[in-house]
Amino acid sequence: MQYISRNLESVVQKVTKEYPVVLITGPRQVGKTTMLQKLMENTNRSYVSLDDLNERSIARNDPELFLQLHKPPVFIDEVQYAPELFPYIKIYADKYKEKGAFWLTGSQLFRLMKGVQESLAGRAAVLSMTSLSQAEVCGESAGPFRIDFQELSLREKKREPADTMGIFERIYKGSMPAVLNGTVSNSQIFYSSYLNTYIERDVKALSEAIDSLKFLRFITTVAARSGQMLNILDIAQDADINQAQAKSWLNILEALGTIFYLHPYSNNLLKRLVKTPKLYFYDTGLVCYLTKWSSPQTLESGAMNGAILETYVVAEIAKTYLNCGMEPFMYYYRDKDAKEIDIILEHDGVLNPIEIKKTAAPRPELIKTFHLLDRASVPRDKGAVICMKPNLSAINRDNYIVPVWMV
């Protein structure tokens, strides 16, 4: 098994010197524990996992004793199993003010964040970890994705090019470390067992009454709608559950870091905009498994190819921000006339419109909706079409053509 370096490593090392507590949240098996164990090599930090039922019992029933047995600096894995620890971690942090005393991980954002907000506000650096990004797989330490020609030119030099089929192979395989570091050879077998563990452990920890088969049908229904506007009624009908249940289960998928939303961009100068978010999965391999595509070739020529390419690009851009410890300010635009812009990046007081297309020869009309942002109160800056063209190029002075493999 080969360890793949994570872009988040430098952020963890930085915040360890600034905060008493570093908390890393993210889905099961994305590499949180592996990365932190790598970083604690040759240090005096100890490790304990609350997957161990004996340790979990002590942490829950006698948190004070637990912290005497596992003195800081300590790495406590799967901390969501013992929220009783949080007040005691707070007491320790306030008393000793020791930087980097606690490293914590957890795969259940929902319960976890509640405990953090109540006990560790201002004391904890909270970082989100996702499955591997394209940059990490290529061995590159990339900053946040920006529509800046100089930055894009640097990416082009460092990155490994991929043609359309190569991109769809990446999409199909997914971005879980076990699939990409050689631990498992068959992504479909991996996702089968992953889903089973995910539902039986993480999902049921958030809602014990869940029927596993019903939830599997539900997550399959949601996967088929990745890259689309959220329609809870539609999902509920297809999954044969009621709308309240669908809403609650979507919250679980979001809490576990499986899905995320792009909200429509709006400000008071832009009228007639839709208010519904678009739904995406972080890991396209999971989407491909759930929607039963048999190969990258059938996926590339199939009905879902546009939506899954969009899912891949949106997730990859989001990862470049999260991997730097930053919040991605990403939106989409759609008005009542069905005019749409796939992504709007907002940073440093400007907006970058981005269109995603499965074409190697993007035409100028792909950027014709970009001017709709000129009515916004935030100025529009450079735009881009992210597509299958093999190299960095431009439509005109203000709008670039960016290959998918450069994201």
C-alpha positions in Angstrom: 0.0 0.0 0.0 1.4 3.4 -1.0 0.7 6.4 1.1 -0.6 9.4 -0.9 0.4 12.7 0.6 -2.5 15.0 1.5 -2.7 18.7 0.8 -4.3 19.2 4.3 -1.1 18.0 6.0 0.5 21.5 6.0 -2.7 23.1 7.3 -2.9 20.5 10.2 0.8 21.3 11.1 0.1 25.0 11.0 -3.1 25.0 13.2 -1.5 22.5 15.7 0.8 25.4 16.6 -2.1 27.8 17.0 -5.0 25.9 18.7 -5.3 23.6 21.6 -7.7 21.3 19.6 -7.5 20.3 16.0 -10.7 18.5 14.8 -10.8 16.8 11.4 -14.2 15.7 10.1 -15.1 13.9 7.0 -16.7 10.6 5.7 -15.5 7.2 6.7 -12.3 5.9 4.9 -11.2 9.1 3.3 -7.8 8.9 5.1 -8.2 11.1 8.2 -6.6 8.5 10.6 -3.9 7.5 8.1 -2.8 11.1 7.5 -2.7 12.0 11.2 -0.8 8.8 12.1 1.7 9.7 9.4 2.1 13.2 10.9 2.6 11.9 14.4 5.5 9.6 13.5 8.6 10.4 15.6 6.6 12.6 18.0 5.5 12.0 21.6 1.8 12.1 20.7 -0.2 9.0 21.7 -3.1 7.4 19.8 -6.4 6.0 21.0 -9.5 5.0 19.0 -13.0 5.0 20.3 -13.8 2.2 17.9 -12.3 0.1 20.8 -15.4 -0.6 22.9 -13.4 -0.7 26.1 -11.9 2.7 25.5 -15.3 4.1 24.4 -16.9 2.9 27.6 -14.2 4.7 29.8 -14.5 7.9 27.7 -18.3 7.9 28.0 -18.6 6.9 31.7 -15.5 8.5 33.2 -14.1 11.1 30.8 -11.7 12.4 33.6 -10.1 9.0 34.0 -9.9 8.6 30.2 -7.8 11.8 29.9 -5.6 10.7 32.8 -5.0 7.4 30.9 -4.4 9.2 27.6 -2.5 12.4 28.5 -2.0 15.1 25.8 -0.6 15.4 23.3 -3.0 12.8 22.2 -4.9 11.8 19.0 -8.4 10.6 19.7 -9.9 8.8 16.7 -13.7 8.6 16.1 -14.4 11.1 18.9 -18.1 11.3 18.0 -18.7 8.1 20.0 -18.1 9.9 23.3 -19.4 13.5 23.2 -19.0 13.4 27.0 -15.3 14.1 26.4 -15.9 17.6 25.0 -16.5 19.5 28.3 -13.3 17.9 29.8 -11.2 18.7 26.7 -12.5 22.3 27.2 -11.4 22.4 30.8 -8.0 21.1 29.9 -7.6 23.5 27.0 -8.6 26.5 29.3 -6.3 25.4 32.2 -3.1 24.6 30.3 -3.5 26.5 27.0 -1.3 23.9 25.4 -1.2 24.2 21.6 -2.0 21.0 19.7 -2.9 19.1 22.9 -5.7 17.3 21.1 -6.1 15.9 17.6 -9.6 14.6 17.1 -11.3 12.9 14.2 -14.9 12.1 13.5 -17.0 10.9 10.7 -20.3 12.3 11.9 -20.3 16.1 11.5 -23.9 16.6 12.8 -23.5 15.4 16.4 -19.8 16.4 16.4 -20.4 20.0 15.5 -23.0 20.4 18.2 -20.4 19.3 20.8 -17.8 21.5 19.3 -20.0 24.6 19.2 -21.1 24.1 22.9 -17.7 23.2 24.3 -14.8 24.1 22.0 -15.8 27.4 20.3 -12.7 29.4 19.8 -10.5 26.6 21.1 -10.7 24.2 18.1 -9.5 24.5 14.5 -12.1 22.5 12.5 -11.0 21.1 9.1 -13.0 19.1 6.6 -11.4 16.2 4.8 -12.8 14.7 1.6 -11.7 11.8 -0.5 -8.6 12.4 -2.7 -8.4 15.3 -5.1 -7.0 15.1 -8.6 -4.0 17.1 -7.4 -3.2 14.7 -4.6 -3.5 11.7 -6.9 -1.0 13.4 -9.3 1.3 14.1 -6.3 0.8 17.9 -6.5 0.4 20.3 -3.7 -2.3 22.6 -5.2 -3.8 25.8 -3.8 -7.5 26.7 -4.3 -8.7 26.7 -7.9 -8.8 30.2 -9.3 -9.5 31.7 -12.7 -6.1 33.3 -13.0 -4.0 32.7 -16.1 -0.7 32.6 -14.3 -1.9 30.1 -11.7 -3.6 28.0 -14.4 -0.3 28.0 -16.5 1.6 26.7 -13.4 -1.0 23.9 -12.9 -0.7 22.9 -16.6 3.1 22.4 -16.2 2.8 20.3 -13.0 -0.3 18.2 -13.8 -0.7 14.9 -15.6 -2.9 15.4 -18.8 -5.9 13.1 -19.4 -8.1 12.7 -22.4 -11.9 12.2 -22.3 -11.7 8.5 -21.6 -9.0 9.1 -19.0 -11.2 11.5 -17.2 -14.2 9.1 -17.2 -11.9 6.4 -15.9 -11.1 8.7 -13.0 -14.7 9.5 -12.5 -15.7 5.8 -12.5 -12.9 4.7 -10.2 -13.8 7.4 -7.7 -11.4 9.1 -5.2 -11.3 6.9 -2.1 -7.7 6.2 -0.9 -8.2 2.4 -0.7 -9.1 2.3 -4.4 -6.3 4.6 -5.5 -3.4 3.5 -3.4 -3.5 -0.1 -4.5 -5.1 -1.5 -1.3 -8.0 -2.9 -3.4 -8.0 -3.6 -7.1 -11.8 -3.6 -7.8 -13.6 -0.4 -7.1 -17.1 -2.0 -7.3 -16.3 -4.6 -4.7 -14.9 -1.8 -2.5 -18.0 0.4 -2.8 -20.3 -2.6 -2.0 -18.6 -3.3 1.3 -18.1 0.4 2.0 -21.9 1.1 1.7 -22.7 -1.8 4.0 -20.4 -0.4 6.7 -21.5 3.1 6.1 -25.2 2.3 6.5 -24.9 -0.1 9.4 -22.5 2.1 11.4 -22.6 5.8 10.5 -26.1 6.1 9.3 -27.7 4.1 12.1 -25.6 5.9 14.7 -27.5 9.1 13.6 -30.9 7.4 13.3 -31.3 4.0 14.8 -34.7 3.3 13.3 -33.5 3.3 9.7 -34.3 0.3 7.5 -31.0 -0.5 5.7 -32.7 -1.6 2.4 -34.9 1.5 2.3 -31.9 3.7 2.9 -30.0 2.0 0.2 -32.9 2.6 -2.2 -33.0 6.2 -1.0 -29.2 6.9 -1.5 -29.4 5.2 -5.0 -32.3 7.6 -5.9 -30.3 10.6 -4.7 -27.2 9.4 -6.6 -29.2 9.4 -9.8 -29.9 13.1 -9.3 -26.3 14.3 -8.6 -25.7 17.5 -10.5 -29.5 18.4 -10.5 -31.6 20.8 -8.7 -33.0 19.4 -5.4 -36.5 18.0 -5.7 -37.5 16.4 -2.4 -40.9 15.3 -3.6 -39.4 13.6 -6.6 -36.8 11.8 -4.4 -39.4 10.7 -1.8 -41.7 9.3 -4.5 -38.9 7.3 -6.2 -37.5 6.0 -2.9 -41.0 5.2 -1.6 -40.7 7.3 1.6 -42.5 10.4 2.7 -41.1 13.9 2.2 -40.2 14.5 5.9 -38.2 11.2 5.8 -36.5 12.2 2.6 -35.5 15.6 4.1 -34.2 14.0 7.3 -32.2 11.4 5.4 -30.7 14.1 3.1 -29.6 15.8 6.3 -27.8 12.6 7.3 -26.0 12.3 3.9 -24.9 15.9 4.3 -23.9 15.5 8.0 -21.7 12.5 7.0 -20.0 14.5 4.3 -21.4 12.3 1.4 -23.3 15.1 -0.4 -23.1 18.8 -0.5 -25.1 21.6 -2.1 -24.5 24.5 -4.4 -26.9 27.3 -3.5 -28.1 29.7 -6.1 -26.2 33.0 -6.2 -28.3 35.9 -5.3 -28.2 39.5 -4.1 -30.8 42.2 -4.0 -30.0 43.5 -7.5 -30.7 40.1 -9.2 -34.4 39.4 -9.5 -36.3 36.4 -10.8 -33.8 33.8 -9.6 -34.7 30.3 -8.5 -34.1 29.5 -4.8 -33.5 25.7 -5.0 -30.0 24.4 -4.4 -28.2 21.8 -6.6 -27.1 18.5 -5.1 -23.7 16.9 -5.6 -21.7 13.9 -4.3 -18.1 14.4 -3.3 -17.1 10.9 -4.6 -18.2 10.0 -8.2 -17.1 6.4 -7.7 -19.9 6.0 -5.2 -22.4 7.6 -7.7 -21.3 5.2 -10.5 -21.6 2.2 -8.2 -25.1 3.2 -7.0 -26.4 4.0 -10.5 -25.0 0.7 -11.8 -22.7 1.7 -14.6 -20.7 -1.3 -15.6 -17.6 0.5 -17.0 -16.1 3.9 -17.8 -16.9 3.4 -21.5 -20.7 2.9 -20.9 -20.6 5.8 -18.4 -18.9 8.1 -21.0 -21.5 7.4 -23.6 -24.5 7.1 -21.3 -27.3 9.4 -20.3 -25.7 10.6 -17.1 -22.4 11.7 -18.7 -23.0 15.4 -18.5 -24.4 15.4 -14.9 -21.6 13.2 -13.6 -18.9 15.2 -15.3 -20.4 18.3 -13.7 -20.4 16.5 -10.3 -16.8 15.6 -10.7 -15.7 19.2 -11.6 -17.7 20.9 -8.9 -16.5 18.4 -6.2 -12.8 18.8 -7.4 -13.0 22.6 -7.1 -14.6 22.4 -3.7 -11.8 20.0 -2.6 -9.1 22.4 -3.6 -10.5 24.9 -1.1 -11.2 22.4 1.7 -7.7 21.0 1.4 -6.3 24.5 2.1 -8.6 24.8 5.2 -10.8 27.3 3.4 -14.5 27.5 2.8 -15.4 27.3 -0.9 -17.7 30.2 -1.8 -19.3 28.5 -4.8 -22.8 29.1 -6.2 -24.7 28.5 -9.4 -27.0 30.9 -11.3 -30.4 30.1 -12.7 -33.2 32.5 -13.4 -36.9 32.0 -14.2 -36.1 32.0 -17.9 -33.9 28.9 -17.3 -30.7 30.7 -18.1 -27.9 29.1 -16.2 -24.3 29.4 -15.1 -22.9 26.1 -13.7 -20.5 27.7 -11.1 -19.9 31.1 -9.7 -16.8 31.4 -7.6 -16.8 34.4 -5.3 -13.5 35.6 -3.8 -11.6 38.8 -3.2 -14.6 40.9 -4.1 -15.2 39.5 -7.6 -17.2 36.8 -9.3 -15.8 34.2 -11.7 -18.5 32.5 -13.9 -17.7 28.9 -15.0 -19.4 26.6 -17.5 -18.7 22.9 -17.6 -19.1 21.0 -20.9 -18.2 17.6 -22.3 -16.7 19.0 -25.5 -13.1 19.3 -26.8 -14.1 22.3 -28.9 -16.0 24.9 -26.8 -17.9 27.5 -28.8 -18.2 31.2 -27.8 -21.9 30.9 -27.2 -21.2 28.8 -24.1 -20.3 32.0 -22.3 -23.2 34.0 -23.5 -25.0 33.8 -20.0 -22.0 35.3 -18.2 -23.1 38.8 -18.8 -26.2 38.2 -16.6 -23.8 38.7 -13.6 -23.1 42.3 -14.7 -26.3 43.3 -12.9 -24.9 42.0 -9.6 -23.5 44.3 -6.9 -20.2 42.3 -7.0 -18.1 42.9 -10.1 -17.7 40.1 -12.6 -14.1 39.1 -13.4 -12.6 36.4 -15.7 -14.7 33.5 -16.7 -13.9 30.0 -17.9 -15.2 26.9 -19.8 -14.0 23.7 -18.1 -14.1 21.0 -20.8 -12.2 18.2 -22.6 -9.9 20.4 -24.6 -6.4 18.9 -24.1 -4.6 22.2 -23.2 -5.1 25.6 -21.6 -6.5 28.1 -24.1 -8.9 31.1 -24.3 -12.2 32.0 -26.0 -11.3 35.7 -25.7 -9.2 38.0 -23.4 -11.6 37.6 -20.5 -12.7 33.9 -20.8 -10.4 30.9 -20.6 -10.7 27.3 -21.7 -9.5 25.0 -18.9 -9.1 21.2 -19.4 -10.9 19.1 -16.7 -7.6 17.5 -15.8 -6.3 20.8 -14.6 -8.9 21.4 -11.9 
